[in-house]
Amino acid sequence: MHRTHGITCQLRQWRAARERWRADMRAFKAAQKEARRTGAEVPEHPGPPPTAFSLLPWLLMGLGAFSNLFQGKTPNPWIGGLGLLAFNSLYIFVATRAFVKEKRQSVSTRVALGVMAAITCGLAGSYGDNWLLFFPLLGLATGAALRGEYLRWSGTGVALLAGVVSTARDGWNGLNIAYATFISTMVTAAILSLSEAVRELRAAREQLAHQAVEKERLRFSRDLHDLLGHTMSVIVVKSEAARRLAPRDLDAALAQITDIESVGRQALTEIREAVTGYREGSLGTELDRARSVLTAADVEPVVRRSGTPLAPQTEVLLGWVVREAVTNVVRHAGATRCEITVDGAAEQVRLTVADNGGGEPAFPSAPGVGGTGLKGLTERLAAAGGSLRAGPSPRGGFTVTAELPLEPGDAPAPVAATAPRAR
């Protein structure tokens, strides 16, 4: 009953594997059809994965021994028949477990291989002739079930065992059985290992492709958030300034409207660059924009910059921080003064954006960073070996501090400090 239940379970597993393969084939054919329709590259399909069915036909090598039993050429046929049944059952057991890594490495599989080796030695040593062909079958099972160091020693041991037993029965011609056993072991292991490696590489390639898509999607999302959030804030602030100035100073209002047009055009350019992935920024440009938008929002900008010239990538990251922090000051802080300080020390550069606002906090009250924009900046700076902190300042208002290590390409020559510019 237990054996019948085991066979039923194996049949269910084979049917499930067959259905999965058919589903994969349907999906692959649909992908091929879509690729041909759109003119894209036609995907390759690795074919069905190897299963125990690829090893079962080799049991036909035992037909000679089976024929000897029925023709009465085998002494003690009942013992030979039971040995043949036990060997075939163990072979099928090992073959069905050889294609699942966890089952292949289990103790029961290796015990089954040991019992198979004992049965093979007993049958081949007692009967010889066609019964010696069970050694290559034992080699097939060994090559399918073992990998690495276990395969090297076990394959050599099985081949030596086959050589000793076969030579004892058939003289030096038994070395052919030893050679066939060694070849069947190593070739089976090589083919199955190669098949597994190819499938693992394909799976890894697909995973990397998905990760690349997710990374690009995240980059695009961050860039759009940073670009549009800042640009919309600038447009809103300058539009309000133009509305306030229009009744009493038309020229100043027109200047604000001109700035709005310039900001809009620049935003279109930056969005195109973000879409193509080639957007680069400049810390100096972002500091100039920060002065402009803070002044339009009636916030006094104070900008100080000192230290070494920065590498382009460092300037890009700090430019993003300035843009996001100033946008939050204009939106949420209700401040009248904002200080932006860039200080390049010997080993790192520090950027500080501090305001004296008392409005709704744009940052969490505890050390750390919240919000979508600053969270994305935290991840970007962390990837470059830096850090970003945001929180309330001891003297009131809020402070954002970004720190980045200086890259080897940063020049040591100091940069003259930029004088504070009042609104």
VMD Tcl script that draws the C-alpha trace (Angstrom):
set ca {
  {0.00 0.00 0.00}
  {2.81 2.38 0.93}
  {4.61 1.63 -2.35}
  {1.39 2.25 -4.32}
  {0.91 5.57 -2.56}
  {4.50 6.59 -3.38}
  {4.04 5.74 -7.06}
  {0.80 7.73 -7.12}
  {2.58 10.75 -5.64}
  {5.35 10.49 -8.21}
  {2.81 10.35 -11.03}
  {1.11 13.45 -9.67}
  {4.43 15.29 -9.54}
  {5.24 14.30 -13.11}
  {1.83 15.45 -14.30}
  {2.21 18.76 -12.47}
  {5.65 19.26 -14.02}
  {4.21 18.46 -17.44}
  {1.41 20.99 -16.98}
  {3.87 23.68 -15.87}
  {5.99 23.02 -18.94}
  {2.93 23.25 -21.18}
  {1.95 26.55 -19.54}
  {5.49 27.88 -20.08}
  {5.36 26.83 -23.71}
  {2.05 28.62 -24.21}
  {3.48 31.79 -22.66}
  {6.65 31.46 -24.75}
  {4.69 31.06 -28.00}
  {2.58 34.10 -27.12}
  {5.76 36.11 -26.45}
  {7.23 34.96 -29.76}
  {4.08 35.97 -31.62}
  {4.07 39.39 -29.98}
  {7.78 39.88 -30.75}
  {7.25 39.05 -34.42}
  {4.29 41.42 -34.57}
  {6.22 44.34 -33.05}
  {9.52 43.58 -34.76}
  {11.31 43.03 -31.45}
  {13.91 40.36 -30.77}
  {12.34 36.92 -30.66}
  {12.95 35.34 -27.22}
  {14.72 32.01 -26.92}
  {13.23 29.10 -25.05}
  {15.54 26.66 -23.29}
  {13.15 23.77 -23.82}
  {11.66 21.51 -21.17}
  {13.79 20.93 -18.08}
  {15.37 17.48 -17.76}
  {13.34 15.03 -15.72}
  {13.55 11.43 -14.55}
  {12.05 10.35 -17.88}
  {15.38 11.13 -19.55}
  {17.07 8.45 -17.40}
  {14.39 5.75 -17.38}
  {14.92 4.47 -20.97}
  {18.42 3.33 -19.97}
  {16.80 0.58 -17.90}
  {16.46 -1.25 -21.21}
  {20.11 -2.21 -20.73}
  {18.83 -4.72 -18.19}
  {16.70 -6.59 -20.75}
  {19.53 -9.06 -21.32}
  {19.51 -10.05 -17.65}
  {15.72 -10.18 -17.72}
  {15.88 -12.47 -20.75}
  {18.34 -14.76 -18.97}
  {15.86 -15.18 -16.12}
  {13.07 -16.34 -18.43}
  {15.35 -18.61 -20.45}
  {16.56 -20.36 -17.32}
  {20.17 -19.34 -17.83}
  {20.39 -17.81 -14.36}
  {20.98 -19.96 -11.27}
  {18.61 -19.27 -8.41}
  {16.24 -17.23 -10.63}
  {14.16 -16.08 -7.66}
  {17.18 -14.37 -6.13}
  {18.08 -12.86 -9.50}
  {14.49 -11.68 -10.03}
  {14.29 -10.07 -6.60}
  {17.67 -8.42 -7.17}
  {16.55 -7.12 -10.55}
  {13.32 -5.74 -9.07}
  {15.17 -4.10 -6.17}
  {17.77 -2.51 -8.49}
  {15.14 -1.12 -10.87}
  {13.06 0.24 -7.99}
  {16.07 1.97 -6.44}
  {17.16 3.32 -9.84}
  {13.72 4.87 -10.39}
  {13.76 6.25 -6.83}
  {17.14 7.93 -7.35}
  {16.23 9.18 -10.84}
  {13.05 10.89 -9.61}
  {14.96 12.63 -6.81}
  {18.01 13.62 -8.84}
  {16.35 16.69 -10.40}
  {15.32 18.36 -7.13}
  {18.32 19.79 -5.29}
  {16.98 19.24 -1.78}
  {15.98 15.63 -2.48}
  {19.18 14.93 -4.40}
  {21.30 15.98 -1.42}
  {19.24 14.07 1.14}
  {20.64 11.12 3.08}
  {17.98 8.74 1.72}
  {19.14 9.31 -1.85}
  {22.75 8.51 -0.97}
  {21.72 5.47 1.04}
  {19.77 4.27 -2.00}
  {22.91 4.67 -4.13}
  {24.89 2.60 -1.61}
  {22.29 -0.17 -1.63}
  {22.28 -0.11 -5.44}
  {26.06 -0.53 -5.45}
  {25.78 -3.53 -3.11}
  {23.05 -5.16 -5.21}
  {25.00 -4.53 -8.42}
  {28.15 -6.13 -7.01}
  {26.14 -9.12 -5.80}
  {24.30 -9.70 -9.09}
  {27.25 -8.97 -11.40}
  {29.68 -10.97 -9.26}
  {27.32 -13.95 -9.07}
  {26.03 -14.08 -12.66}
  {28.43 -12.05 -14.84}
  {27.63 -11.69 -18.56}
  {24.64 -9.35 -19.15}
  {24.39 -8.64 -15.43}
  {27.63 -6.66 -15.63}
  {25.74 -3.94 -17.55}
  {24.15 -2.87 -14.28}
  {27.42 -1.11 -13.46}
  {26.95 1.55 -16.20}
  {23.38 1.97 -14.93}
  {24.78 2.49 -11.45}
  {27.13 5.09 -12.98}
  {24.17 6.90 -14.56}
  {22.37 7.09 -11.23}
  {25.56 8.25 -9.47}
  {26.20 10.98 -12.05}
  {22.61 12.19 -11.78}
  {22.49 12.28 -7.98}
  {25.93 13.61 -6.97}
  {27.83 16.85 -7.63}
  {31.21 18.35 -6.79}
  {33.66 16.49 -4.58}
  {31.14 13.74 -3.84}
  {30.90 12.98 -7.56}
  {34.67 12.92 -8.06}
  {35.32 10.33 -5.38}
  {32.13 8.33 -5.86}
  {32.47 8.21 -9.66}
  {36.04 6.96 -9.37}
  {35.03 4.45 -6.71}
  {32.14 3.07 -8.77}
  {34.41 2.70 -11.82}
  {37.09 0.87 -9.76}
  {34.43 -1.34 -8.23}
  {33.09 -2.16 -11.69}
  {36.61 -2.94 -12.91}
  {37.41 -5.27 -10.02}
  {34.14 -7.22 -10.21}
  {34.06 -7.38 -14.03}
  {37.70 -8.44 -14.29}
  {37.13 -11.16 -11.72}
  {34.24 -12.51 -13.82}
  {35.38 -11.93 -17.43}
  {39.12 -11.32 -17.22}
  {40.67 -8.24 -18.76}
  {37.59 -7.69 -20.94}
  {35.95 -6.47 -17.74}
  {37.93 -3.24 -18.06}
  {35.52 -2.23 -20.80}
  {32.72 -2.30 -18.21}
  {34.83 -0.15 -15.88}
  {35.46 2.38 -18.67}
  {31.76 2.44 -19.65}
  {30.81 2.95 -15.99}
  {33.22 5.87 -15.56}
  {32.09 7.52 -18.81}
  {28.37 7.11 -18.01}
  {28.92 8.66 -14.58}
  {30.88 11.69 -15.72}
  {28.96 12.41 -18.92}
  {25.62 12.25 -17.11}
  {26.87 14.57 -14.38}
  {28.37 16.99 -16.93}
  {25.20 17.18 -19.05}
  {22.89 17.67 -16.08}
  {25.21 20.20 -14.42}
  {25.47 22.18 -17.65}
  {21.69 22.14 -18.06}
  {21.22 23.40 -14.50}
  {23.87 26.09 -14.97}
  {22.24 27.33 -18.18}
  {18.85 27.55 -16.51}
  {20.26 29.31 -13.47}
  {22.03 31.81 -15.72}
  {18.83 32.46 -17.64}
  {16.94 32.96 -14.39}
  {19.66 35.29 -13.10}
  {19.59 37.25 -16.35}
  {15.83 37.66 -16.14}
  {16.11 38.74 -12.51}
  {18.79 41.30 -13.38}
  {16.63 42.59 -16.20}
  {13.68 43.02 -13.83}
  {15.92 44.75 -11.29}
  {17.25 47.08 -13.97}
  {13.69 47.99 -14.97}
  {12.73 48.62 -11.35}
  {15.86 50.71 -10.80}
  {15.16 52.81 -13.87}
  {11.53 53.22 -12.86}
  {12.62 54.37 -9.39}
  {15.15 56.79 -10.88}
  {12.54 58.22 -13.21}
  {10.05 58.57 -10.37}
  {12.57 60.37 -8.16}
  {13.67 62.70 -10.92}
  {10.11 63.66 -11.83}
  {9.25 64.22 -8.18}
  {12.27 66.44 -7.63}
  {11.93 68.29 -10.91}
  {8.18 68.90 -10.93}
  {7.90 69.55 -7.20}
  {10.54 72.26 -7.30}
  {9.41 73.74 -10.63}
  {5.76 73.96 -9.62}
  {6.75 75.64 -6.35}
  {8.86 78.21 -8.23}
  {6.06 78.90 -10.70}
  {3.48 79.30 -7.93}
  {5.71 81.62 -5.88}
  {6.66 83.79 -8.83}
  {3.04 83.91 -10.04}
  {1.96 85.17 -6.62}
  {4.78 87.73 -6.69}
  {3.72 88.93 -10.14}
  {0.10 89.24 -8.96}
  {1.16 91.31 -5.95}
  {3.48 93.55 -7.99}
  {1.19 94.12 -10.98}
  {-0.97 96.91 -9.44}
  {1.98 99.05 -8.30}
  {5.05 98.00 -10.35}
  {4.26 96.60 -13.77}
  {7.91 96.30 -14.80}
  {8.72 94.16 -11.73}
  {5.65 92.02 -12.41}
  {6.77 91.53 -16.01}
  {10.20 90.50 -14.74}
  {8.58 87.81 -12.58}
  {6.52 86.62 -15.56}
  {9.71 86.45 -17.63}
  {11.25 84.31 -14.88}
  {8.20 82.04 -14.99}
  {8.68 81.57 -18.73}
  {12.37 80.83 -18.21}
  {11.62 78.33 -15.43}
  {9.03 76.60 -17.62}
  {11.43 76.25 -20.52}
  {14.17 74.98 -18.24}
  {11.74 72.48 -16.72}
  {10.88 71.11 -20.17}
  {14.58 70.63 -20.88}
  {15.19 68.91 -17.56}
  {12.21 66.59 -18.00}
  {13.52 65.53 -21.42}
  {16.92 64.87 -19.85}
  {15.33 62.92 -17.01}
  {13.39 60.75 -19.48}
  {16.54 59.91 -21.42}
  {18.58 59.42 -18.24}
  {21.21 62.01 -19.10}
  {20.31 64.78 -16.70}
  {23.26 66.41 -14.98}
  {23.10 69.26 -12.52}
  {25.31 71.93 -11.09}
  {25.47 73.04 -7.49}
  {26.20 76.62 -8.57}
  {23.12 76.67 -10.80}
  {20.91 75.30 -8.03}
  {22.26 77.89 -5.57}
  {21.41 80.69 -8.02}
  {17.91 79.28 -8.48}
  {17.54 78.98 -4.72}
  {18.34 82.69 -4.31}
  {15.77 83.58 -6.95}
  {12.91 81.50 -5.59}
  {13.58 82.46 -1.96}
  {13.66 86.14 -2.87}
  {10.38 85.83 -4.78}
  {8.85 84.13 -1.71}
  {9.95 87.01 0.57}
  {12.56 84.81 2.25}
  {16.01 86.32 2.75}
  {18.63 84.04 1.15}
  {22.09 83.80 2.70}
  {24.47 81.61 0.71}
  {28.00 80.75 1.79}
  {30.33 78.45 -0.10}
  {33.92 77.54 0.74}
  {36.33 74.66 0.39}
  {37.64 72.59 -2.50}
  {36.11 72.33 -5.97}
  {33.82 69.33 -6.16}
  {33.60 66.43 -8.56}
  {30.64 66.56 -10.99}
  {28.78 63.68 -9.32}
  {29.13 65.34 -5.90}
  {27.79 68.60 -7.29}
  {24.83 66.78 -8.81}
  {23.88 65.16 -5.50}
  {24.26 68.36 -3.49}
  {22.30 70.25 -6.13}
  {19.40 67.84 -5.64}
  {19.56 68.43 -1.88}
  {19.48 72.23 -2.32}
  {16.53 71.98 -4.67}
  {14.48 69.72 -2.39}
  {15.31 71.58 0.83}
  {14.54 75.04 -0.63}
  {11.28 73.72 -2.08}
  {10.27 72.53 1.39}
  {11.20 75.89 2.92}
  {9.03 77.76 0.41}
  {6.12 75.35 0.76}
  {5.97 74.62 4.45}
  {8.33 76.58 6.68}
  {6.79 80.06 6.77}
  {10.35 81.36 7.17}
  {11.77 84.87 6.64}
  {15.40 83.77 6.36}
  {17.16 80.75 4.87}
  {20.87 80.06 5.17}
  {22.61 77.72 2.72}
  {26.18 76.77 3.61}
  {28.55 74.59 1.57}
  {31.76 73.73 3.41}
  {34.35 71.45 1.79}
  {36.72 70.10 4.43}
  {39.78 67.89 3.94}
  {37.87 64.61 3.56}
  {34.21 65.51 3.11}
  {31.88 68.26 2.02}
  {28.93 69.38 4.14}
  {25.84 71.19 2.90}
  {23.49 72.83 5.41}
  {20.13 74.41 4.64}
  {18.64 76.10 7.72}
  {15.54 78.30 8.06}
  {13.93 80.22 10.90}
  {10.41 79.15 10.05}
  {7.68 78.16 12.42}
  {5.20 76.65 10.03}
  {4.30 73.00 9.43}
  {7.49 70.95 9.62}
  {8.70 69.62 6.32}
  {10.83 67.07 8.15}
  {10.36 64.66 11.07}
  {10.96 65.87 14.58}
  {13.41 63.05 15.28}
  {16.72 62.57 13.47}
  {16.10 60.91 10.15}
  {14.32 61.75 6.98}
  {10.70 61.47 5.95}
  {8.78 62.39 2.84}
  {9.18 61.00 -0.63}
  {11.73 63.51 -1.93}
  {14.08 63.48 1.04}
  {13.79 59.72 1.36}
  {14.96 59.34 -2.22}
  {17.83 61.78 -1.57}
  {18.83 59.81 1.52}
  {19.12 56.66 -0.59}
  {21.12 58.47 -3.27}
  {23.59 59.94 -0.80}
  {23.91 56.63 1.06}
  {24.81 54.91 -2.22}
  {27.62 57.47 -2.64}
  {28.89 56.93 0.92}
  {27.21 60.02 2.34}
  {24.33 60.82 4.66}
  {21.34 63.15 4.98}
  {19.79 64.38 8.21}
  {16.79 66.63 8.76}
  {15.15 67.95 11.89}
  {14.34 70.96 14.05}
  {17.18 73.36 14.83}
  {18.04 74.26 18.46}
  {17.58 77.95 17.66}
  {14.28 77.43 15.90}
  {13.28 76.46 12.40}
  {14.50 73.38 10.58}
  {17.85 72.24 9.26}
  {18.83 69.82 6.52}
  {22.42 68.58 6.58}
  {24.02 66.54 3.80}
  {27.52 65.09 3.99}
  {29.49 63.44 1.19}
  {33.07 62.15 1.04}
  {35.35 64.00 -1.34}
  {36.19 61.92 -4.39}
  {39.83 61.32 -5.43}
  {39.35 63.62 -8.41}
  {38.44 66.63 -6.27}
  {41.08 69.33 -6.59}
  {42.73 70.69 -3.47}
  {42.63 74.33 -4.52}
  {40.27 76.37 -2.32}
  {37.29 78.21 -3.68}
  {36.56 81.75 -2.65}
  {33.56 82.08 -0.39}
  {30.41 83.44 -1.95}
  {29.28 86.55 -0.17}
  {25.83 86.51 1.40}
  {23.24 88.00 -0.84}
  {20.22 89.65 0.68}
  {16.95 89.82 -1.08}
}
mol new
graphics top color blue
foreach p $ca { graphics top sphere $p radius 0.5 }
foreach p [lrange $ca 0 end-1] q [lrange $ca 1 end] { graphics top cylinder $p $q radius 0.2 }
display resetview
